[in-house]
């Protein structure tokens, strides 16, 4: 009985021990606040606490006005498809990928997409994946 109790305690407590990349607000994100023509896939939420640490992973973050989002639920588990939907949304809004760089750091996969809009202005999509978590940052040049 004591072993069963301890096992249940460990199982229930395990999720509390895991640290999320960011906390997610309850506000679903449908469109970007920087560019209303950019639509996000279902499962996108505005990121809350922890956003600053994600932005700090971008060396030239000061060049951009940035907003941070997170994928939750099934969307977060289907990472490659989710990222493709994000990129498709950007393409439909006139943003095209000029360069793509992927690095692995401390168990995270970080992918940077350098974008340009139809007027030639710079933008960025920065995706951080770790386990079943996916956080993405969208920014337009200041």
MODELLER restraints for C-alpha pairs under 7 A, 6 or more apart:
rsr = mdl.restraints
at = mdl.atoms
rsr.add(forms.Gaussian(group=physical.xy_distance, feature=features.Distance(at['CA:21:A'], at['CA:50:A']), mean=6.63, stdev=0.5))
rsr.add(forms.Gaussian(group=physical.xy_distance, feature=features.Distance(at['CA:22:A'], at['CA:47:A']), mean=6.26, stdev=0.5))
rsr.add(forms.Gaussian(group=physical.xy_distance, feature=features.Distance(at['CA:22:A'], at['CA:48:A']), mean=6.48, stdev=0.5))
rsr.add(forms.Gaussian(group=physical.xy_distance, feature=features.Distance(at['CA:22:A'], at['CA:49:A']), mean=5.88, stdev=0.5))
rsr.add(forms.Gaussian(group=physical.xy_distance, feature=features.Distance(at['CA:22:A'], at['CA:50:A']), mean=4.47, stdev=0.5))
rsr.add(forms.Gaussian(group=physical.xy_distance, feature=features.Distance(at['CA:22:A'], at['CA:51:A']), mean=6.00, stdev=0.5))
rsr.add(forms.Gaussian(group=physical.xy_distance, feature=features.Distance(at['CA:23:A'], at['CA:47:A']), mean=5.97, stdev=0.5))
rsr.add(forms.Gaussian(group=physical.xy_distance, feature=features.Distance(at['CA:23:A'], at['CA:48:A']), mean=5.12, stdev=0.5))
rsr.add(forms.Gaussian(group=physical.xy_distance, feature=features.Distance(at['CA:23:A'], at['CA:49:A']), mean=5.22, stdev=0.5))
rsr.add(forms.Gaussian(group=physical.xy_distance, feature=features.Distance(at['CA:23:A'], at['CA:50:A']), mean=6.32, stdev=0.5))
rsr.add(forms.Gaussian(group=physical.xy_distance, feature=features.Distance(at['CA:24:A'], at['CA:45:A']), mean=6.44, stdev=0.5))
rsr.add(forms.Gaussian(group=physical.xy_distance, feature=features.Distance(at['CA:24:A'], at['CA:46:A']), mean=6.22, stdev=0.5))
rsr.add(forms.Gaussian(group=physical.xy_distance, feature=features.Distance(at['CA:24:A'], at['CA:47:A']), mean=4.59, stdev=0.5))
rsr.add(forms.Gaussian(group=physical.xy_distance, feature=features.Distance(at['CA:24:A'], at['CA:48:A']), mean=5.31, stdev=0.5))
rsr.add(forms.Gaussian(group=physical.xy_distance, feature=features.Distance(at['CA:24:A'], at['CA:70:A']), mean=6.73, stdev=0.5))
rsr.add(forms.Gaussian(group=physical.xy_distance, feature=features.Distance(at['CA:25:A'], at['CA:45:A']), mean=6.65, stdev=0.5))
rsr.add(forms.Gaussian(group=physical.xy_distance, feature=features.Distance(at['CA:25:A'], at['CA:46:A']), mean=5.82, stdev=0.5))
rsr.add(forms.Gaussian(group=physical.xy_distance, feature=features.Distance(at['CA:25:A'], at['CA:47:A']), mean=5.90, stdev=0.5))
rsr.add(forms.Gaussian(group=physical.xy_distance, feature=features.Distance(at['CA:25:A'], at['CA:48:A']), mean=5.70, stdev=0.5))
rsr.add(forms.Gaussian(group=physical.xy_distance, feature=features.Distance(at['CA:27:A'], at['CA:45:A']), mean=5.85, stdev=0.5))
rsr.add(forms.Gaussian(group=physical.xy_distance, feature=features.Distance(at['CA:27:A'], at['CA:46:A']), mean=6.08, stdev=0.5))
rsr.add(forms.Gaussian(group=physical.xy_distance, feature=features.Distance(at['CA:28:A'], at['CA:44:A']), mean=5.96, stdev=0.5))
rsr.add(forms.Gaussian(group=physical.xy_distance, feature=features.Distance(at['CA:28:A'], at['CA:45:A']), mean=4.41, stdev=0.5))
rsr.add(forms.Gaussian(group=physical.xy_distance, feature=features.Distance(at['CA:28:A'], at['CA:46:A']), mean=6.49, stdev=0.5))
rsr.add(forms.Gaussian(group=physical.xy_distance, feature=features.Distance(at['CA:29:A'], at['CA:40:A']), mean=6.72, stdev=0.5))
rsr.add(forms.Gaussian(group=physical.xy_distance, feature=features.Distance(at['CA:29:A'], at['CA:44:A']), mean=5.25, stdev=0.5))
rsr.add(forms.Gaussian(group=physical.xy_distance, feature=features.Distance(at['CA:29:A'], at['CA:45:A']), mean=4.77, stdev=0.5))
rsr.add(forms.Gaussian(group=physical.xy_distance, feature=features.Distance(at['CA:29:A'], at['CA:46:A']), mean=5.83, stdev=0.5))
rsr.add(forms.Gaussian(group=physical.xy_distance, feature=features.Distance(at['CA:30:A'], at['CA:39:A']), mean=5.72, stdev=0.5))
rsr.add(forms.Gaussian(group=physical.xy_distance, feature=features.Distance(at['CA:30:A'], at['CA:40:A']), mean=5.18, stdev=0.5))
rsr.add(forms.Gaussian(group=physical.xy_distance, feature=features.Distance(at['CA:31:A'], at['CA:38:A']), mean=5.57, stdev=0.5))
rsr.add(forms.Gaussian(group=physical.xy_distance, feature=features.Distance(at['CA:31:A'], at['CA:39:A']), mean=4.42, stdev=0.5))
rsr.add(forms.Gaussian(group=physical.xy_distance, feature=features.Distance(at['CA:31:A'], at['CA:40:A']), mean=5.67, stdev=0.5))
rsr.add(forms.Gaussian(group=physical.xy_distance, feature=features.Distance(at['CA:32:A'], at['CA:38:A']), mean=5.64, stdev=0.5))
rsr.add(forms.Gaussian(group=physical.xy_distance, feature=features.Distance(at['CA:32:A'], at['CA:39:A']), mean=6.59, stdev=0.5))
rsr.add(forms.Gaussian(group=physical.xy_distance, feature=features.Distance(at['CA:37:A'], at['CA:93:A']), mean=5.66, stdev=0.5))
rsr.add(forms.Gaussian(group=physical.xy_distance, feature=features.Distance(at['CA:38:A'], at['CA:89:A']), mean=6.05, stdev=0.5))
rsr.add(forms.Gaussian(group=physical.xy_distance, feature=features.Distance(at['CA:38:A'], at['CA:90:A']), mean=5.88, stdev=0.5))
rsr.add(forms.Gaussian(group=physical.xy_distance, feature=features.Distance(at['CA:38:A'], at['CA:93:A']), mean=5.65, stdev=0.5))
rsr.add(forms.Gaussian(group=physical.xy_distance, feature=features.Distance(at['CA:39:A'], at['CA:89:A']), mean=5.65, stdev=0.5))
rsr.add(forms.Gaussian(group=physical.xy_distance, feature=features.Distance(at['CA:40:A'], at['CA:86:A']), mean=6.00, stdev=0.5))
rsr.add(forms.Gaussian(group=physical.xy_distance, feature=features.Distance(at['CA:40:A'], at['CA:89:A']), mean=6.62, stdev=0.5))
rsr.add(forms.Gaussian(group=physical.xy_distance, feature=features.Distance(at['CA:41:A'], at['CA:85:A']), mean=6.32, stdev=0.5))
rsr.add(forms.Gaussian(group=physical.xy_distance, feature=features.Distance(at['CA:41:A'], at['CA:86:A']), mean=6.45, stdev=0.5))
rsr.add(forms.Gaussian(group=physical.xy_distance, feature=features.Distance(at['CA:43:A'], at['CA:71:A']), mean=5.40, stdev=0.5))
rsr.add(forms.Gaussian(group=physical.xy_distance, feature=features.Distance(at['CA:43:A'], at['CA:72:A']), mean=5.49, stdev=0.5))
rsr.add(forms.Gaussian(group=physical.xy_distance, feature=features.Distance(at['CA:43:A'], at['CA:73:A']), mean=6.76, stdev=0.5))
rsr.add(forms.Gaussian(group=physical.xy_distance, feature=features.Distance(at['CA:43:A'], at['CA:75:A']), mean=5.45, stdev=0.5))
rsr.add(forms.Gaussian(group=physical.xy_distance, feature=features.Distance(at['CA:44:A'], at['CA:69:A']), mean=6.50, stdev=0.5))
rsr.add(forms.Gaussian(group=physical.xy_distance, feature=features.Distance(at['CA:44:A'], at['CA:70:A']), mean=5.72, stdev=0.5))
rsr.add(forms.Gaussian(group=physical.xy_distance, feature=features.Distance(at['CA:44:A'], at['CA:71:A']), mean=4.67, stdev=0.5))
rsr.add(forms.Gaussian(group=physical.xy_distance, feature=features.Distance(at['CA:44:A'], at['CA:72:A']), mean=6.64, stdev=0.5))
rsr.add(forms.Gaussian(group=physical.xy_distance, feature=features.Distance(at['CA:45:A'], at['CA:69:A']), mean=5.49, stdev=0.5))
rsr.add(forms.Gaussian(group=physical.xy_distance, feature=features.Distance(at['CA:45:A'], at['CA:70:A']), mean=5.29, stdev=0.5))
rsr.add(forms.Gaussian(group=physical.xy_distance, feature=features.Distance(at['CA:45:A'], at['CA:71:A']), mean=6.20, stdev=0.5))
rsr.add(forms.Gaussian(group=physical.xy_distance, feature=features.Distance(at['CA:46:A'], at['CA:68:A']), mean=6.35, stdev=0.5))
rsr.add(forms.Gaussian(group=physical.xy_distance, feature=features.Distance(at['CA:46:A'], at['CA:69:A']), mean=4.46, stdev=0.5))
rsr.add(forms.Gaussian(group=physical.xy_distance, feature=features.Distance(at['CA:46:A'], at['CA:70:A']), mean=6.28, stdev=0.5))
rsr.add(forms.Gaussian(group=physical.xy_distance, feature=features.Distance(at['CA:47:A'], at['CA:68:A']), mean=5.48, stdev=0.5))
rsr.add(forms.Gaussian(group=physical.xy_distance, feature=features.Distance(at['CA:47:A'], at['CA:69:A']), mean=4.70, stdev=0.5))
rsr.add(forms.Gaussian(group=physical.xy_distance, feature=features.Distance(at['CA:47:A'], at['CA:70:A']), mean=5.69, stdev=0.5))
rsr.add(forms.Gaussian(group=physical.xy_distance, feature=features.Distance(at['CA:51:A'], at['CA:68:A']), mean=6.20, stdev=0.5))
rsr.add(forms.Gaussian(group=physical.xy_distance, feature=features.Distance(at['CA:55:A'], at['CA:61:A']), mean=6.61, stdev=0.5))
rsr.add(forms.Gaussian(group=physical.xy_distance, feature=features.Distance(at['CA:63:A'], at['CA:141:A']), mean=5.79, stdev=0.5))
rsr.add(forms.Gaussian(group=physical.xy_distance, feature=features.Distance(at['CA:63:A'], at['CA:142:A']), mean=5.98, stdev=0.5))
rsr.add(forms.Gaussian(group=physical.xy_distance, feature=features.Distance(at['CA:64:A'], at['CA:139:A']), mean=5.36, stdev=0.5))
rsr.add(forms.Gaussian(group=physical.xy_distance, feature=features.Distance(at['CA:64:A'], at['CA:140:A']), mean=5.20, stdev=0.5))
rsr.add(forms.Gaussian(group=physical.xy_distance, feature=features.Distance(at['CA:64:A'], at['CA:141:A']), mean=4.37, stdev=0.5))
rsr.add(forms.Gaussian(group=physical.xy_distance, feature=features.Distance(at['CA:64:A'], at['CA:142:A']), mean=5.22, stdev=0.5))
rsr.add(forms.Gaussian(group=physical.xy_distance, feature=features.Distance(at['CA:65:A'], at['CA:139:A']), mean=5.18, stdev=0.5))
rsr.add(forms.Gaussian(group=physical.xy_distance, feature=features.Distance(at['CA:65:A'], at['CA:140:A']), mean=5.45, stdev=0.5))
rsr.add(forms.Gaussian(group=physical.xy_distance, feature=features.Distance(at['CA:65:A'], at['CA:141:A']), mean=6.32, stdev=0.5))
rsr.add(forms.Gaussian(group=physical.xy_distance, feature=features.Distance(at['CA:65:A'], at['CA:142:A']), mean=5.98, stdev=0.5))
rsr.add(forms.Gaussian(group=physical.xy_distance, feature=features.Distance(at['CA:66:A'], at['CA:137:A']), mean=6.59, stdev=0.5))
rsr.add(forms.Gaussian(group=physical.xy_distance, feature=features.Distance(at['CA:66:A'], at['CA:138:A']), mean=5.69, stdev=0.5))
rsr.add(forms.Gaussian(group=physical.xy_distance, feature=features.Distance(at['CA:66:A'], at['CA:139:A']), mean=4.19, stdev=0.5))
rsr.add(forms.Gaussian(group=physical.xy_distance, feature=features.Distance(at['CA:66:A'], at['CA:140:A']), mean=6.85, stdev=0.5))
rsr.add(forms.Gaussian(group=physical.xy_distance, feature=features.Distance(at['CA:67:A'], at['CA:137:A']), mean=5.67, stdev=0.5))
rsr.add(forms.Gaussian(group=physical.xy_distance, feature=features.Distance(at['CA:67:A'], at['CA:138:A']), mean=5.55, stdev=0.5))
rsr.add(forms.Gaussian(group=physical.xy_distance, feature=features.Distance(at['CA:67:A'], at['CA:139:A']), mean=6.37, stdev=0.5))
rsr.add(forms.Gaussian(group=physical.xy_distance, feature=features.Distance(at['CA:68:A'], at['CA:136:A']), mean=5.92, stdev=0.5))
rsr.add(forms.Gaussian(group=physical.xy_distance, feature=features.Distance(at['CA:68:A'], at['CA:137:A']), mean=4.46, stdev=0.5))
rsr.add(forms.Gaussian(group=physical.xy_distance, feature=features.Distance(at['CA:68:A'], at['CA:138:A']), mean=6.60, stdev=0.5))
rsr.add(forms.Gaussian(group=physical.xy_distance, feature=features.Distance(at['CA:69:A'], at['CA:135:A']), mean=5.77, stdev=0.5))
rsr.add(forms.Gaussian(group=physical.xy_distance, feature=features.Distance(at['CA:69:A'], at['CA:136:A']), mean=5.30, stdev=0.5))
rsr.add(forms.Gaussian(group=physical.xy_distance, feature=features.Distance(at['CA:69:A'], at['CA:137:A']), mean=6.18, stdev=0.5))
rsr.add(forms.Gaussian(group=physical.xy_distance, feature=features.Distance(at['CA:70:A'], at['CA:134:A']), mean=5.89, stdev=0.5))
rsr.add(forms.Gaussian(group=physical.xy_distance, feature=features.Distance(at['CA:70:A'], at['CA:135:A']), mean=4.24, stdev=0.5))
rsr.add(forms.Gaussian(group=physical.xy_distance, feature=features.Distance(at['CA:70:A'], at['CA:136:A']), mean=6.06, stdev=0.5))
rsr.add(forms.Gaussian(group=physical.xy_distance, feature=features.Distance(at['CA:71:A'], at['CA:134:A']), mean=5.53, stdev=0.5))
rsr.add(forms.Gaussian(group=physical.xy_distance, feature=features.Distance(at['CA:71:A'], at['CA:135:A']), mean=6.27, stdev=0.5))
rsr.add(forms.Gaussian(group=physical.xy_distance, feature=features.Distance(at['CA:75:A'], at['CA:82:A']), mean=6.12, stdev=0.5))
rsr.add(forms.Gaussian(group=physical.xy_distance, feature=features.Distance(at['CA:76:A'], at['CA:132:A']), mean=5.99, stdev=0.5))
rsr.add(forms.Gaussian(group=physical.xy_distance, feature=features.Distance(at['CA:76:A'], at['CA:133:A']), mean=5.68, stdev=0.5))
rsr.add(forms.Gaussian(group=physical.xy_distance, feature=features.Distance(at['CA:76:A'], at['CA:134:A']), mean=5.58, stdev=0.5))
rsr.add(forms.Gaussian(group=physical.xy_distance, feature=features.Distance(at['CA:77:A'], at['CA:132:A']), mean=5.38, stdev=0.5))
rsr.add(forms.Gaussian(group=physical.xy_distance, feature=features.Distance(at['CA:79:A'], at['CA:134:A']), mean=6.94, stdev=0.5))
rsr.add(forms.Gaussian(group=physical.xy_distance, feature=features.Distance(at['CA:94:A'], at['CA:117:A']), mean=5.45, stdev=0.5))
rsr.add(forms.Gaussian(group=physical.xy_distance, feature=features.Distance(at['CA:94:A'], at['CA:118:A']), mean=5.39, stdev=0.5))
rsr.add(forms.Gaussian(group=physical.xy_distance, feature=features.Distance(at['CA:95:A'], at['CA:115:A']), mean=5.97, stdev=0.5))
rsr.add(forms.Gaussian(group=physical.xy_distance, feature=features.Distance(at['CA:95:A'], at['CA:116:A']), mean=5.41, stdev=0.5))
rsr.add(forms.Gaussian(group=physical.xy_distance, feature=features.Distance(at['CA:95:A'], at['CA:117:A']), mean=4.30, stdev=0.5))
rsr.add(forms.Gaussian(group=physical.xy_distance, feature=features.Distance(at['CA:95:A'], at['CA:118:A']), mean=6.51, stdev=0.5))
rsr.add(forms.Gaussian(group=physical.xy_distance, feature=features.Distance(at['CA:96:A'], at['CA:115:A']), mean=5.27, stdev=0.5))
rsr.add(forms.Gaussian(group=physical.xy_distance, feature=features.Distance(at['CA:96:A'], at['CA:116:A']), mean=5.54, stdev=0.5))
rsr.add(forms.Gaussian(group=physical.xy_distance, feature=features.Distance(at['CA:96:A'], at['CA:117:A']), mean=6.46, stdev=0.5))
rsr.add(forms.Gaussian(group=physical.xy_distance, feature=features.Distance(at['CA:97:A'], at['CA:113:A']), mean=6.19, stdev=0.5))
rsr.add(forms.Gaussian(group=physical.xy_distance, feature=features.Distance(at['CA:97:A'], at['CA:114:A']), mean=5.82, stdev=0.5))
rsr.add(forms.Gaussian(group=physical.xy_distance, feature=features.Distance(at['CA:97:A'], at['CA:115:A']), mean=4.56, stdev=0.5))
rsr.add(forms.Gaussian(group=physical.xy_distance, feature=features.Distance(at['CA:97:A'], at['CA:116:A']), mean=6.77, stdev=0.5))
rsr.add(forms.Gaussian(group=physical.xy_distance, feature=features.Distance(at['CA:98:A'], at['CA:114:A']), mean=5.56, stdev=0.5))
rsr.add(forms.Gaussian(group=physical.xy_distance, feature=features.Distance(at['CA:98:A'], at['CA:115:A']), mean=5.53, stdev=0.5))
rsr.add(forms.Gaussian(group=physical.xy_distance, feature=features.Distance(at['CA:98:A'], at['CA:116:A']), mean=6.88, stdev=0.5))
rsr.add(forms.Gaussian(group=physical.xy_distance, feature=features.Distance(at['CA:99:A'], at['CA:113:A']), mean=5.82, stdev=0.5))
rsr.add(forms.Gaussian(group=physical.xy_distance, feature=features.Distance(at['CA:99:A'], at['CA:114:A']), mean=5.10, stdev=0.5))
rsr.add(forms.Gaussian(group=physical.xy_distance, feature=features.Distance(at['CA:100:A'], at['CA:112:A']), mean=5.62, stdev=0.5))
rsr.add(forms.Gaussian(group=physical.xy_distance, feature=features.Distance(at['CA:100:A'], at['CA:113:A']), mean=4.58, stdev=0.5))
rsr.add(forms.Gaussian(group=physical.xy_distance, feature=features.Distance(at['CA:100:A'], at['CA:114:A']), mean=6.35, stdev=0.5))
rsr.add(forms.Gaussian(group=physical.xy_distance, feature=features.Distance(at['CA:101:A'], at['CA:111:A']), mean=5.62, stdev=0.5))
rsr.add(forms.Gaussian(group=physical.xy_distance, feature=features.Distance(at['CA:101:A'], at['CA:112:A']), mean=5.22, stdev=0.5))
rsr.add(forms.Gaussian(group=physical.xy_distance, feature=features.Distance(at['CA:101:A'], at['CA:113:A']), mean=6.71, stdev=0.5))
rsr.add(forms.Gaussian(group=physical.xy_distance, feature=features.Distance(at['CA:102:A'], at['CA:109:A']), mean=7.00, stdev=0.5))
rsr.add(forms.Gaussian(group=physical.xy_distance, feature=features.Distance(at['CA:102:A'], at['CA:110:A']), mean=5.59, stdev=0.5))
rsr.add(forms.Gaussian(group=physical.xy_distance, feature=features.Distance(at['CA:102:A'], at['CA:111:A']), mean=4.26, stdev=0.5))
rsr.add(forms.Gaussian(group=physical.xy_distance, feature=features.Distance(at['CA:102:A'], at['CA:112:A']), mean=6.37, stdev=0.5))
rsr.add(forms.Gaussian(group=physical.xy_distance, feature=features.Distance(at['CA:103:A'], at['CA:109:A']), mean=5.92, stdev=0.5))
rsr.add(forms.Gaussian(group=physical.xy_distance, feature=features.Distance(at['CA:103:A'], at['CA:110:A']), mean=5.29, stdev=0.5))
rsr.add(forms.Gaussian(group=physical.xy_distance, feature=features.Distance(at['CA:103:A'], at['CA:111:A']), mean=6.48, stdev=0.5))
rsr.add(forms.Gaussian(group=physical.xy_distance, feature=features.Distance(at['CA:104:A'], at['CA:110:A']), mean=6.11, stdev=0.5))
rsr.add(forms.Gaussian(group=physical.xy_distance, feature=features.Distance(at['CA:107:A'], at['CA:130:A']), mean=6.44, stdev=0.5))
rsr.add(forms.Gaussian(group=physical.xy_distance, feature=features.Distance(at['CA:108:A'], at['CA:128:A']), mean=6.54, stdev=0.5))
rsr.add(forms.Gaussian(group=physical.xy_distance, feature=features.Distance(at['CA:108:A'], at['CA:129:A']), mean=5.61, stdev=0.5))
rsr.add(forms.Gaussian(group=physical.xy_distance, feature=features.Distance(at['CA:108:A'], at['CA:130:A']), mean=4.75, stdev=0.5))
rsr.add(forms.Gaussian(group=physical.xy_distance, feature=features.Distance(at['CA:109:A'], at['CA:128:A']), mean=5.76, stdev=0.5))
rsr.add(forms.Gaussian(group=physical.xy_distance, feature=features.Distance(at['CA:109:A'], at['CA:129:A']), mean=5.11, stdev=0.5))
rsr.add(forms.Gaussian(group=physical.xy_distance, feature=features.Distance(at['CA:109:A'], at['CA:130:A']), mean=6.47, stdev=0.5))
rsr.add(forms.Gaussian(group=physical.xy_distance, feature=features.Distance(at['CA:110:A'], at['CA:127:A']), mean=5.67, stdev=0.5))
rsr.add(forms.Gaussian(group=physical.xy_distance, feature=features.Distance(at['CA:110:A'], at['CA:128:A']), mean=4.60, stdev=0.5))
rsr.add(forms.Gaussian(group=physical.xy_distance, feature=features.Distance(at['CA:110:A'], at['CA:129:A']), mean=6.48, stdev=0.5))
rsr.add(forms.Gaussian(group=physical.xy_distance, feature=features.Distance(at['CA:111:A'], at['CA:126:A']), mean=5.78, stdev=0.5))
rsr.add(forms.Gaussian(group=physical.xy_distance, feature=features.Distance(at['CA:111:A'], at['CA:127:A']), mean=5.12, stdev=0.5))
rsr.add(forms.Gaussian(group=physical.xy_distance, feature=features.Distance(at['CA:111:A'], at['CA:128:A']), mean=6.57, stdev=0.5))
rsr.add(forms.Gaussian(group=physical.xy_distance, feature=features.Distance(at['CA:112:A'], at['CA:125:A']), mean=5.97, stdev=0.5))
rsr.add(forms.Gaussian(group=physical.xy_distance, feature=features.Distance(at['CA:112:A'], at['CA:126:A']), mean=4.50, stdev=0.5))
rsr.add(forms.Gaussian(group=physical.xy_distance, feature=features.Distance(at['CA:112:A'], at['CA:127:A']), mean=6.40, stdev=0.5))
rsr.add(forms.Gaussian(group=physical.xy_distance, feature=features.Distance(at['CA:113:A'], at['CA:124:A']), mean=5.80, stdev=0.5))
rsr.add(forms.Gaussian(group=physical.xy_distance, feature=features.Distance(at['CA:113:A'], at['CA:125:A']), mean=5.06, stdev=0.5))
rsr.add(forms.Gaussian(group=physical.xy_distance, feature=features.Distance(at['CA:113:A'], at['CA:126:A']), mean=6.20, stdev=0.5))
rsr.add(forms.Gaussian(group=physical.xy_distance, feature=features.Distance(at['CA:114:A'], at['CA:123:A']), mean=6.25, stdev=0.5))
rsr.add(forms.Gaussian(group=physical.xy_distance, feature=features.Distance(at['CA:114:A'], at['CA:124:A']), mean=4.88, stdev=0.5))
rsr.add(forms.Gaussian(group=physical.xy_distance, feature=features.Distance(at['CA:114:A'], at['CA:125:A']), mean=6.63, stdev=0.5))
rsr.add(forms.Gaussian(group=physical.xy_distance, feature=features.Distance(at['CA:115:A'], at['CA:122:A']), mean=5.89, stdev=0.5))
rsr.add(forms.Gaussian(group=physical.xy_distance, feature=features.Distance(at['CA:115:A'], at['CA:123:A']), mean=4.83, stdev=0.5))
rsr.add(forms.Gaussian(group=physical.xy_distance, feature=features.Distance(at['CA:115:A'], at['CA:124:A']), mean=5.41, stdev=0.5))
rsr.add(forms.Gaussian(group=physical.xy_distance, feature=features.Distance(at['CA:116:A'], at['CA:122:A']), mean=4.66, stdev=0.5))
rsr.add(forms.Gaussian(group=physical.xy_distance, feature=features.Distance(at['CA:116:A'], at['CA:123:A']), mean=5.64, stdev=0.5))
rsr.add(forms.Gaussian(group=physical.xy_distance, feature=features.Distance(at['CA:121:A'], at['CA:141:A']), mean=6.96, stdev=0.5))
rsr.add(forms.Gaussian(group=physical.xy_distance, feature=features.Distance(at['CA:122:A'], at['CA:140:A']), mean=6.31, stdev=0.5))
rsr.add(forms.Gaussian(group=physical.xy_distance, feature=features.Distance(at['CA:122:A'], at['CA:141:A']), mean=5.46, stdev=0.5))
rsr.add(forms.Gaussian(group=physical.xy_distance, feature=features.Distance(at['CA:123:A'], at['CA:139:A']), mean=5.47, stdev=0.5))
rsr.add(forms.Gaussian(group=physical.xy_distance, feature=features.Distance(at['CA:123:A'], at['CA:140:A']), mean=4.29, stdev=0.5))
rsr.add(forms.Gaussian(group=physical.xy_distance, feature=features.Distance(at['CA:123:A'], at['CA:141:A']), mean=5.71, stdev=0.5))
rsr.add(forms.Gaussian(group=physical.xy_distance, feature=features.Distance(at['CA:124:A'], at['CA:138:A']), mean=5.69, stdev=0.5))
rsr.add(forms.Gaussian(group=physical.xy_distance, feature=features.Distance(at['CA:124:A'], at['CA:139:A']), mean=5.13, stdev=0.5))
rsr.add(forms.Gaussian(group=physical.xy_distance, feature=features.Distance(at['CA:124:A'], at['CA:140:A']), mean=6.50, stdev=0.5))
rsr.add(forms.Gaussian(group=physical.xy_distance, feature=features.Distance(at['CA:125:A'], at['CA:136:A']), mean=6.87, stdev=0.5))
rsr.add(forms.Gaussian(group=physical.xy_distance, feature=features.Distance(at['CA:125:A'], at['CA:137:A']), mean=5.59, stdev=0.5))
rsr.add(forms.Gaussian(group=physical.xy_distance, feature=features.Distance(at['CA:125:A'], at['CA:138:A']), mean=4.72, stdev=0.5))
rsr.add(forms.Gaussian(group=physical.xy_distance, feature=features.Distance(at['CA:125:A'], at['CA:139:A']), mean=6.66, stdev=0.5))
rsr.add(forms.Gaussian(group=physical.xy_distance, feature=features.Distance(at['CA:126:A'], at['CA:136:A']), mean=5.50, stdev=0.5))
rsr.add(forms.Gaussian(group=physical.xy_distance, feature=features.Distance(at['CA:126:A'], at['CA:137:A']), mean=4.98, stdev=0.5))
rsr.add(forms.Gaussian(group=physical.xy_distance, feature=features.Distance(at['CA:126:A'], at['CA:138:A']), mean=6.61, stdev=0.5))
rsr.add(forms.Gaussian(group=physical.xy_distance, feature=features.Distance(at['CA:127:A'], at['CA:135:A']), mean=5.82, stdev=0.5))
rsr.add(forms.Gaussian(group=physical.xy_distance, feature=features.Distance(at['CA:127:A'], at['CA:136:A']), mean=4.33, stdev=0.5))
rsr.add(forms.Gaussian(group=physical.xy_distance, feature=features.Distance(at['CA:127:A'], at['CA:137:A']), mean=6.43, stdev=0.5))
rsr.add(forms.Gaussian(group=physical.xy_distance, feature=features.Distance(at['CA:128:A'], at['CA:134:A']), mean=5.77, stdev=0.5))
rsr.add(forms.Gaussian(group=physical.xy_distance, feature=features.Distance(at['CA:128:A'], at['CA:135:A']), mean=5.21, stdev=0.5))
rsr.add(forms.Gaussian(group=physical.xy_distance, feature=features.Distance(at['CA:128:A'], at['CA:136:A']), mean=6.20, stdev=0.5))
rsr.add(forms.Gaussian(group=physical.xy_distance, feature=features.Distance(at['CA:129:A'], at['CA:135:A']), mean=6.55, stdev=0.5))
